[in-house]
Amino acid sequence: MTNTPDQHGVDPDPETMRQLGYRAIDLVVEWMERLPDAPVGRFPRSEILKPLVEEPLPNSGQPVVEGMEKFMHEYLPYATLVNHPRFFAYIPCPGSYVGALGSFLASATNLFTSSWLGGAVAAQLEEQLLSWVRQAVDLPAEFGGVLTSGGSIANLSALAAARTRLDAEEHHLGTVYLSTEAHFSVAKAAGLLGISDSRIRHLAIDNAQRLIPADVDAAMARDIDSGLRPMLLCASLGTTTTGAIDPIPELAEIAHRHGAWFHVDGAYGAATRLLPEYRKLTAGLSKADSITLDPHKWLYAPFESGCFLTRDMAALEAAFTADGEYMQDIPRDEINLFRRGPELTRGNRALKLWLLLRSVGIDAMADAIRKDIRLCALARDLIAVDSRFEVVTQPQLSVFCFAARESEAATKQLMEDILEDGYLMLSSSRVDGRYVLRFCVLNHRTTEQDIRNSVERIQSLLGKPG
Ligand SMILES: Cc1ncc(COP(=O)(O)O)c(C=O)c1O
């Protein structure tokens, strides 16, 4: 191996490690300081990016700092920044500096967190963190869980666990219920588990974008009459488009009466349980069999931080337990996370959120969530007083939808202009078939001035001469 000034074999010497670490931190902090002045969205085609990143195979090593600077200075300017204070598209994932430090420590110490033998202390830490999350969202002590890469795998975990309640010879009869507004990861997970489309019920919603309990009840009864087995009902605690919350207590009762697992997808909205004043919106959550919560969304953890909580840990472990003789040395009566999810090798997922929650504290975290909700209401107010716009859905969490009154074409044009302009970013969706723009505030870095400036920019873009 050819050495470079900062590299001697695979690891540099201790002093060089320090210097490289300091440089990496400087690069990150400088970038974070400049973040508000950077464009939010950049949408280069691969014709631009491929030549930009193309390099010959590095047969001999090159300076570490050069690589770090290349990424930060030459590649990053082409990125769409979901952590930018004016990124209001989709569900923003702002991350956090302390969370990133946790990721670095987890990566540098590289504990094999899947088995007790390789990563006992990290597994115990994950258990501790799950207990904190459970307490923060006010669920009973019987809920356990596992950290996942995100909400999609948490939703998959719910389906896999629910299926274990059916006898193996009945798996082909299991049916799944969700609203037409539920996140696509639920139906995707069902497909992965071999549940054909003909056994997935995408049920209609009311005019507040919520499941209609009577329809769910009727659909389950019909399926039972035809010899099928209601397997899982998924309620949304915060749909992606409008933040709608399905009627949790009624749905829990219906699911359980028909023998189905009741899962609540709170990837977006479950974090509002940190706010006592919001808990009435999610009353009955403790009746759920399982819950998805995405710390990489509204708990400001860096990617990849998802969380699956369930009161039926036995079902979760039944879904994912598999073994090999080469695993025989592992203590079976301890926490072995490979039995709670699809992966064997996985890192210390807990550390980033553990460090973040421990450092920020639940009260300040709740205040940050409150601020997002308040800033979303401010954005809605500013849009609502402009008679050229119609607010199509009110914020239930921290997202609202609006459209230009003039025409759908004008709303679409506005979306294109916002993307091209790059000052802020919104995304579009459909509400009752109507094309709308979504404005979602979920970032501890967003200020009131960001909201005011962004709305002014939207107003001026609508007025932009064609
Ligand atoms: C309601 C909801 N559920 C699930 C997911 C999927 O989560 P992830 O992207 O972390 O896999 C999302 C993503 O935005 C979501 O909004």
The ligand as an ORCA input file, in Angstrom:
! r2SCAN-3c Opt
* xyz 0 1
  C     -46.353      8.234      7.582
  C     -45.075      7.617      7.107
  N     -44.840      6.301      7.313
  C     -43.723      5.697      6.904
  C     -42.761      6.394      6.232
  C     -41.540      5.682      5.754
  O     -40.473      6.008      6.598
  P     -38.953      5.891      6.122
  O     -38.797      6.853      4.989
  O     -38.199      6.272      7.348
  O     -38.708      4.499      5.697
  C     -42.941      7.765      5.971
  C     -41.921      8.540      5.247
  O     -42.047      9.713      5.003
  C     -44.130      8.397      6.423
  O     -44.364      9.695      6.200
*
